[in-house]
Amino acid sequence: MSPSARVRAFVALELAPGLRAALAGLMSELEPRVPGLRFVRPEGVHLTLRFLGPASPGQLEELREALRPAAARCPRVEAPVRGVGTFPERGSPRVLWLGIDLPEPVLSLQAACEAAAVAAGFPRETRPFAPHLTLGRWRDRAPRPELPAVELGETPLAELALVRSDLRPGGAVYTPLERFALGGRP
């Protein structure tokens, strides 16, 4: 990458393969209930801690240096995955999401990711952090769907990633630029 090339990027927690399989099943179950929704690919679902947008190589390097110790300070945890909903809360829905309840160490990690992004020159995020897994998006106006109660149990969270996002006609393609083990363990 040339020194001036910018890439679209974000910081996220990787999901366990078992949760990805459960997400594929949930998406199949929900599909008839949510007309017009474009589901994301299950392998592309992640828990975004900080969306960055266009990032320079220097910003990405600065982030790497800050994310490594932040991930090492956060222990590996189990987090309950439950509840589905839509964003925004009022009006026509744009995003279908699955909830995830993050324990305090992961909320501290998210705050560290925000601080690292601001220190690297990204604008401060103005919206409060709302942990969720995006299942799909509506392009056009749609009525609010009736959604079932969803309880997928607990999932392990063990790895933070700095990820490149390339927008393509068939959907975004995500490429981890670097992974950081939570708790400093490989």
Backbone as CSV, one residue per row, in Angstrom:
resi,resn,N_x,N_y,N_z,CA_x,CA_y,CA_z,C_x,C_y,C_z
1,MET,0.856,-1.169,0.000,0.000,0.000,0.000,0.904,1.235,0.000
2,SER,0.636,2.172,-0.885,1.445,3.382,-0.952,1.195,4.218,0.295
3,PRO,2.153,5.081,0.647,2.001,5.880,1.867,0.744,6.752,1.872
4,SER,0.216,7.097,0.702,-0.961,7.958,0.674,-2.271,7.188,0.476
5,ALA,-2.183,5.871,0.207,-3.397,5.081,-0.044,-4.217,4.951,1.241
6,ARG,-5.510,5.208,1.125,-6.401,5.077,2.268,-7.291,3.860,2.045
7,VAL,-7.581,3.156,3.127,-8.467,2.000,3.047,-9.611,2.200,4.038
8,ARG,-10.760,1.642,3.708,-11.920,1.660,4.609,-11.664,0.572,5.652
9,ALA,-11.793,0.922,6.924,-11.409,-0.037,7.965,-12.307,0.089,9.202
10,PHE,-12.213,-0.945,10.048,-12.918,-0.950,11.331,-12.199,-1.881,12.283
11,VAL,-12.554,-1.794,13.575,-12.011,-2.659,14.621,-13.174,-3.506,15.118
12,ALA,-12.955,-4.822,15.205,-14.056,-5.716,15.573,-13.563,-6.910,16.365
13,LEU,-14.502,-7.541,17.057,-14.242,-8.833,17.679,-14.683,-9.914,16.702
14,GLU,-13.827,-10.909,16.536,-14.132,-12.039,15.656,-15.130,-12.958,16.363
15,LEU,-15.946,-13.645,15.568,-16.948,-14.562,16.119,-16.501,-16.013,15.963
16,ALA,-16.912,-16.842,16.901,-16.572,-18.268,16.881,-17.334,-18.975,15.755
17,PRO,-16.749,-20.024,15.162,-17.425,-20.759,14.088,-18.801,-21.294,14.482
18,GLY,-18.968,-21.725,15.730,-20.264,-22.232,16.166,-21.348,-21.166,16.118
19,LEU,-20.992,-19.936,16.460,-21.963,-18.851,16.389,-22.285,-18.531,14.931
20,ARG,-21.301,-18.570,14.071,-21.557,-18.305,12.642,-22.542,-19.334,12.076
21,ALA,-22.402,-20.591,12.478,-23.333,-21.630,12.019,-24.743,-21.347,12.552
22,ALA,-24.842,-20.930,13.812,-26.149,-20.602,14.392,-26.761,-19.394,13.683
23,LEU,-25.930,-18.433,13.291,-26.428,-17.258,12.574,-27.006,-17.647,11.218
24,ALA,-26.342,-18.569,10.526,-26.851,-19.023,9.226,-28.238,-19.649,9.400
25,GLY,-28.416,-20.459,10.439,-29.715,-21.063,10.702,-30.764,-20.025,11.063
26,LEU,-30.386,-19.046,11.881,-31.309,-17.988,12.273,-31.728,-17.167,11.052
27,MET,-30.790,-16.858,10.183,-31.118,-16.080,8.986,-32.109,-16.830,8.099
28,SER,-31.919,-18.128,7.967,-32.859,-18.936,7.175,-34.250,-18.911,7.792
29,GLU,-34.311,-18.974,9.117,-35.591,-18.944,9.819,-36.273,-17.577,9.680
30,LEU,-35.493,-16.507,9.717,-36.053,-15.160,9.651,-36.430,-14.714,8.241
31,GLU,-35.800,-15.298,7.234,-35.980,-14.813,5.858,-37.436,-14.618,5.441
32,PRO,-38.353,-15.572,5.711,-39.738,-15.346,5.287,-40.458,-14.238,6.070
33,ARG,-39.924,-13.850,7.213,-40.578,-12.841,8.057,-40.153,-11.412,7.725
34,VAL,-39.090,-11.263,6.943,-38.532,-9.928,6.711,-38.364,-9.654,5.216
35,PRO,-39.478,-9.416,4.515,-39.392,-9.168,3.075,-38.565,-7.928,2.767
36,GLY,-37.789,-8.036,1.689,-36.978,-6.911,1.237,-35.657,-6.756,1.950
37,LEU,-35.389,-7.593,2.957,-34.131,-7.496,3.694,-33.024,-8.191,2.913
38,ARG,-31.892,-7.540,2.815,-30.699,-8.160,2.231,-29.825,-8.644,3.377
39,PHE,-29.785,-9.960,3.580,-28.984,-10.517,4.668,-27.503,-10.410,4.341
40,VAL,-26.692,-10.225,5.369,-25.248,-10.273,5.192,-24.836,-11.746,5.142
41,ARG,-23.672,-12.019,4.620,-23.167,-13.391,4.612,-22.759,-13.760,6.043
42,PRO,-23.164,-14.942,6.542,-22.818,-15.302,7.927,-21.319,-15.193,8.215
43,GLU,-20.487,-15.510,7.231,-19.031,-15.441,7.462,-18.542,-13.997,7.588
44,GLY,-19.368,-13.032,7.194,-18.986,-11.632,7.296,-19.486,-10.939,8.554
45,VAL,-20.281,-11.632,9.360,-20.816,-11.010,10.575,-19.686,-10.884,11.602
46,HIS,-19.632,-9.749,12.253,-18.612,-9.470,13.264,-19.207,-8.483,14.271
47,LEU,-18.538,-8.305,15.373,-18.970,-7.354,16.395,-18.084,-6.118,16.283
48,THR,-18.573,-5.091,15.595,-17.792,-3.874,15.405,-17.673,-3.124,16.723
49,LEU,-16.439,-2.834,17.114,-16.199,-2.019,18.297,-15.966,-0.560,17.913
50,ARG,-15.398,-0.347,16.696,-15.182,1.031,16.228,-15.058,1.033,14.713
51,PHE,-16.028,1.659,14.031,-15.911,1.860,12.591,-14.986,3.052,12.388
52,LEU,-14.054,2.930,11.451,-13.073,3.981,11.224,-13.348,4.783,9.966
53,GLY,-13.815,4.104,8.899,-13.943,4.762,7.606,-12.589,4.800,6.923
54,PRO,-12.348,5.775,6.036,-11.068,5.838,5.326,-9.908,6.060,6.294
55,ALA,-8.892,5.216,6.179,-7.737,5.272,7.085,-6.446,5.261,6.290
56,SER,-5.498,6.065,6.704,-4.185,6.105,6.061,-3.293,5.010,6.647
57,PRO,-2.221,4.653,5.943,-1.287,3.664,6.505,-0.741,4.091,7.868
58,GLY,-0.450,5.391,8.037,0.060,5.872,9.327,-0.956,5.703,10.439
59,GLN,-2.219,5.987,10.154,-3.267,5.804,11.155,-3.417,4.336,11.527
60,LEU,-3.357,3.460,10.517,-3.485,2.030,10.787,-2.329,1.535,11.647
61,GLU,-1.123,2.024,11.389,0.025,1.611,12.195,-0.118,2.106,13.630
62,GLU,-0.563,3.336,13.789,-0.776,3.875,15.136,-1.831,3.056,15.883
63,LEU,-2.878,2.670,15.175,-3.909,1.832,15.786,-3.358,0.476,16.201
64,ARG,-2.579,-0.142,15.330,-1.988,-1.451,15.675,-1.247,-1.367,17.004
65,GLU,-0.454,-0.313,17.146,0.352,-0.168,18.359,-0.508,0.029,19.608
66,ALA,-1.675,0.636,19.464,-2.562,0.851,20.617,-3.469,-0.354,20.870
67,LEU,-3.868,-1.062,19.812,-4.800,-2.179,19.974,-4.141,-3.398,20.611
68,ARG,-2.876,-3.615,20.319,-2.176,-4.793,20.862,-2.245,-4.829,22.390
69,PRO,-1.816,-3.774,23.104,-1.901,-3.836,24.575,-3.347,-3.787,25.093
70,ALA,-4.233,-3.097,24.382,-5.637,-3.047,24.814,-6.245,-4.446,24.780
71,ALA,-5.968,-5.206,23.725,-6.477,-6.580,23.626,-5.849,-7.463,24.706
72,ALA,-4.571,-7.273,24.969,-3.886,-8.087,25.979,-4.476,-7.860,27.370
73,ARG,-4.968,-6.646,27.643,-5.565,-6.347,28.960,-6.967,-6.919,29.127
74,CYS,-7.634,-7.244,28.031,-9.008,-7.747,28.091,-8.994,-9.279,28.123
75,PRO,-9.549,-9.888,29.159,-9.568,-11.354,29.182,-10.536,-11.916,28.138
76,ARG,-10.297,-13.160,27.776,-11.269,-13.870,26.941,-12.533,-14.048,27.764
77,VAL,-13.682,-13.904,27.116,-14.947,-13.957,27.848,-15.974,-14.750,27.060
78,GLU,-17.083,-15.033,27.733,-18.281,-15.593,27.097,-19.343,-14.508,27.162
79,ALA,-20.075,-14.324,26.062,-21.104,-13.281,26.017,-22.416,-13.876,25.517
80,PRO,-23.530,-13.596,26.216,-24.837,-14.077,25.759,-25.268,-13.382,24.468
81,VAL,-25.809,-14.171,23.544,-26.304,-13.661,22.263,-27.807,-13.892,22.258
82,ARG,-28.565,-12.775,22.257,-30.020,-12.921,22.331,-30.714,-11.628,21.928
83,GLY,-31.931,-11.805,21.436,-32.766,-10.673,21.072,-32.486,-10.161,19.676
84,VAL,-33.537,-9.924,18.908,-33.381,-9.298,17.596,-34.189,-8.011,17.593
85,GLY,-33.743,-7.070,16.785,-34.426,-5.789,16.697,-34.025,-5.070,15.429
86,THR,-34.465,-3.832,15.315,-34.171,-3.040,14.130,-33.649,-1.665,14.526
87,PHE,-32.850,-1.110,13.649,-32.424,0.299,13.726,-33.016,0.989,12.520
88,PRO,-33.435,2.226,12.596,-33.654,2.982,13.824,-34.862,2.452,14.587
89,GLU,-34.997,2.948,15.806,-36.097,2.474,16.657,-37.455,2.920,16.150
90,ARG,-37.503,4.039,15.438,-38.778,4.559,14.922,-38.686,4.690,13.402
91,GLY,-39.853,4.704,12.778,-39.892,4.871,11.326,-39.570,3.567,10.614
92,SER,-39.228,3.695,9.361,-38.924,2.528,8.545,-37.594,1.901,8.980
93,PRO,-37.573,0.587,9.201,-36.317,-0.040,9.635,-35.288,-0.050,8.510
94,ARG,-34.024,0.082,8.876,-32.925,0.029,7.899,-32.003,-1.158,8.164
95,VAL,-31.882,-1.567,9.440,-30.958,-2.634,9.836,-31.677,-3.616,10.745
96,LEU,-31.475,-4.911,10.496,-31.926,-5.970,11.397,-30.704,-6.441,12.177
97,TRP,-30.801,-6.455,13.501,-29.660,-6.813,14.331,-29.998,-7.914,15.337
98,LEU,-28.938,-8.548,15.798,-28.990,-9.556,16.852,-28.209,-8.999,18.031
99,GLY,-28.791,-9.081,19.224,-28.148,-8.507,20.404,-27.055,-9.388,20.981
100,ILE,-26.108,-8.753,21.632,-25.043,-9.455,22.350,-24.751,-8.645,23.612
101,ASP,-24.782,-9.311,24.764,-24.554,-8.651,26.052,-23.080,-8.752,26.407
102,LEU,-22.402,-7.626,26.383,-20.961,-7.638,26.619,-20.632,-7.423,28.092
103,PRO,-19.743,-8.255,28.636,-19.303,-8.042,30.011,-18.391,-6.808,30.094
104,GLU,-18.224,-6.309,31.296,-17.471,-5.071,31.532,-16.083,-5.047,30.884
105,PRO,-15.273,-6.125,30.941,-13.951,-6.034,30.308,-14.026,-5.711,28.803
106,VAL,-15.057,-6.201,28.120,-15.178,-5.933,26.682,-15.660,-4.501,26.461
107,LEU,-16.497,-3.989,27.355,-16.896,-2.585,27.245,-15.690,-1.674,27.459
108,SER,-14.795,-2.058,28.361,-13.555,-1.298,28.556,-12.672,-1.388,27.312
109,LEU,-12.641,-2.552,26.677,-11.880,-2.705,25.430,-12.458,-1.801,24.347
110,GLN,-13.783,-1.723,24.256,-14.401,-0.850,23.258,-14.011,0.604,23.526
111,ALA,-14.008,1.027,24.780,-13.605,2.395,25.120,-12.143,2.632,24.741
112,ALA,-11.304,1.624,24.923,-9.891,1.746,24.533,-9.754,1.857,23.018
113,CYS,-10.592,1.135,22.278,-10.578,1.227,20.814,-10.998,2.622,20.362
114,GLU,-12.008,3.177,21.013,-12.451,4.542,20.705,-11.328,5.534,20.980
115,ALA,-10.683,5.415,22.137,-9.586,6.324,22.489,-8.431,6.196,21.490
116,ALA,-8.120,4.974,21.080,-7.044,4.758,20.112,-7.394,5.373,18.762
117,ALA,-8.648,5.256,18.351,-9.074,5.833,17.073,-8.949,7.356,17.112
118,VAL,-9.389,7.968,18.189,-9.308,9.432,18.314,-7.837,9.859,18.329
119,ALA,-6.988,9.138,19.075,-5.563,9.472,19.131,-4.902,9.342,17.759
120,ALA,-5.431,8.448,16.915,-4.870,8.251,15.572,-5.442,9.252,14.564
121,GLY,-6.315,10.155,15.021,-6.808,11.209,14.144,-8.207,11.022,13.587
122,PHE,-8.930,10.005,14.040,-10.312,9.821,13.598,-11.227,10.678,14.473
123,PRO,-12.337,11.171,13.907,-13.255,11.956,14.744,-13.891,11.084,15.822
124,ARG,-14.172,11.696,16.952,-14.828,10.981,18.056,-16.205,10.508,17.599
125,GLU,-16.569,9.298,17.991,-17.898,8.758,17.667,-18.916,9.506,18.522
126,THR,-19.962,10.014,17.886,-20.956,10.807,18.624,-22.111,9.964,19.145
127,ARG,-22.336,8.792,18.534,-23.432,7.929,18.996,-22.925,7.009,20.101
128,PRO,-23.787,6.709,21.079,-23.362,5.761,22.114,-23.163,4.370,21.506
129,PHE,-22.235,3.634,22.065,-21.949,2.279,21.584,-23.131,1.369,21.915
130,ALA,-23.631,0.659,20.903,-24.746,-0.281,21.058,-24.293,-1.629,20.505
131,PRO,-23.815,-2.536,21.355,-23.294,-3.807,20.852,-24.368,-4.620,20.141
132,HIS,-24.059,-5.032,18.912,-25.008,-5.816,18.110,-24.269,-6.474,16.958
133,LEU,-24.925,-7.461,16.380,-24.435,-8.133,15.177,-25.428,-7.805,14.068
134,THR,-24.972,-7.162,13.019,-25.864,-6.811,11.912,-26.162,-8.067,11.105
135,LEU,-27.458,-8.375,10.970,-27.890,-9.543,10.194,-28.257,-9.169,8.762
136,GLY,-28.734,-7.951,8.565,-29.117,-7.539,7.218,-29.545,-6.093,7.175
137,ARG,-29.745,-5.611,5.933,-30.146,-4.220,5.712,-31.266,-4.158,4.684
138,TRP,-32.154,-3.185,4.869,-33.178,-2.892,3.872,-32.676,-1.738,3.018
139,ARG,-32.843,-1.848,1.710,-32.511,-0.727,0.828,-33.692,0.218,0.706
140,ASP,-34.896,-0.350,0.693,-36.111,0.435,0.500,-36.919,0.472,1.796
141,ARG,-37.863,1.398,1.840,-38.745,1.480,3.001,-39.463,0.141,3.176
142,ALA,-39.631,-0.250,4.423,-40.280,-1.529,4.714,-41.072,-1.389,6.005
143,PRO,-42.131,-2.176,6.150,-42.859,-2.160,7.430,-42.026,-2.867,8.499
144,ARG,-42.290,-2.525,9.731,-41.581,-3.192,10.846,-42.047,-4.645,10.926
145,PRO,-41.113,-5.576,10.885,-41.508,-6.986,10.945,-41.809,-7.428,12.379
146,GLU,-42.620,-8.472,12.482,-42.813,-9.124,13.776,-41.641,-10.078,13.942
147,LEU,-40.913,-9.925,15.023,-39.696,-10.703,15.219,-39.858,-11.672,16.380
148,PRO,-39.302,-12.872,16.246,-39.402,-13.861,17.321,-38.412,-13.561,18.445
149,ALA,-38.643,-14.183,19.576,-37.647,-14.147,20.647,-36.495,-15.045,20.208
150,VAL,-35.280,-14.584,20.396,-34.109,-15.356,19.974,-33.150,-15.467,21.145
151,GLU,-32.689,-16.671,21.398,-31.712,-16.953,22.450,-30.723,-17.958,21.876
152,LEU,-29.509,-17.507,21.586,-28.507,-18.408,20.990,-27.459,-18.881,21.992
153,GLY,-27.640,-18.567,23.266,-26.675,-19.009,24.273,-25.470,-18.086,24.319
154,GLU,-24.392,-18.583,24.927,-23.180,-17.783,25.072,-22.190,-18.122,23.975
155,THR,-21.398,-17.124,23.605,-20.360,-17.331,22.606,-19.029,-16.843,23.167
156,PRO,-17.946,-17.529,22.838,-16.641,-17.042,23.290,-16.188,-15.848,22.448
157,LEU,-15.565,-14.895,23.105,-14.926,-13.767,22.431,-13.451,-13.828,22.799
158,ALA,-12.595,-14.052,21.814,-11.188,-14.294,22.104,-10.221,-13.512,21.232
159,GLU,-10.731,-12.799,20.202,-9.805,-12.163,19.270,-10.342,-10.836,18.745
160,LEU,-9.513,-9.823,18.824,-9.791,-8.501,18.264,-9.108,-8.432,16.906
161,ALA,-9.705,-7.706,15.963,-9.094,-7.589,14.637,-9.223,-6.165,14.117
162,LEU,-8.182,-5.746,13.417,-8.210,-4.517,12.619,-8.503,-5.004,11.208
163,VAL,-9.609,-4.533,10.615,-10.131,-5.141,9.390,-10.266,-4.108,8.277
164,ARG,-9.868,-4.520,7.089,-10.085,-3.724,5.880,-11.436,-4.125,5.292
165,SER,-12.196,-3.152,4.817,-13.504,-3.401,4.227,-13.509,-2.869,2.798
166,ASP,-13.686,-3.774,1.834,-13.774,-3.388,0.431,-15.214,-3.579,-0.021
167,LEU,-15.850,-2.477,-0.431,-17.238,-2.543,-0.885,-17.279,-3.060,-2.313
168,ARG,-18.073,-4.107,-2.531,-18.218,-4.719,-3.855,-19.704,-4.840,-4.177
169,PRO,-20.065,-5.006,-5.453,-21.483,-5.134,-5.812,-22.189,-6.278,-5.077
170,GLY,-21.480,-7.385,-4.811,-22.084,-8.526,-4.124,-22.041,-8.427,-2.615
171,GLY,-21.564,-7.322,-2.082,-21.439,-7.151,-0.635,-20.007,-6.850,-0.248
172,ALA,-19.815,-6.374,0.959,-18.480,-6.021,1.443,-17.624,-7.270,1.619
173,VAL,-16.330,-7.109,1.331,-15.349,-8.163,1.555,-14.426,-7.673,2.666
174,TYR,-14.303,-8.483,3.728,-13.521,-8.107,4.898,-12.212,-8.880,4.929
175,THR,-11.118,-8.153,5.127,-9.794,-8.756,5.199,-9.120,-8.297,6.484
176,PRO,-8.870,-9.226,7.418,-8.159,-8.818,8.636,-6.752,-8.330,8.284
177,LEU,-6.402,-7.142,8.767,-5.052,-6.612,8.581,-4.143,-7.109,9.689
178,GLU,-4.724,-7.276,10.874,-3.988,-7.841,12.001,-4.988,-8.320,13.035
179,ARG,-4.618,-9.417,13.717,-5.444,-9.964,14.803,-4.665,-9.862,16.105
180,PHE,-5.422,-9.658,17.182,-4.823,-9.509,18.512,-5.579,-10.422,19.465
181,ALA,-4.886,-11.358,20.082,-5.528,-12.290,21.004,-5.914,-11.554,22.295
182,LEU,-7.148,-11.783,22.741,-7.554,-11.210,24.024,-6.786,-11.918,25.128
183,GLY,-6.427,-11.168,26.153,-5.662,-11.735,27.252,-4.209,-11.990,26.897
184,GLY,-3.798,-11.588,25.696,-2.413,-11.762,25.266,-2.038,-13.189,24.941
185,ARG,-3.040,-14.094,24.891,-2.741,-15.509,24.603,-3.059,-15.786,23.133
186,PRO,-2.192,-16.565,22.474,-2.480,-16.934,21.076,-3.643,-17.901,20.960
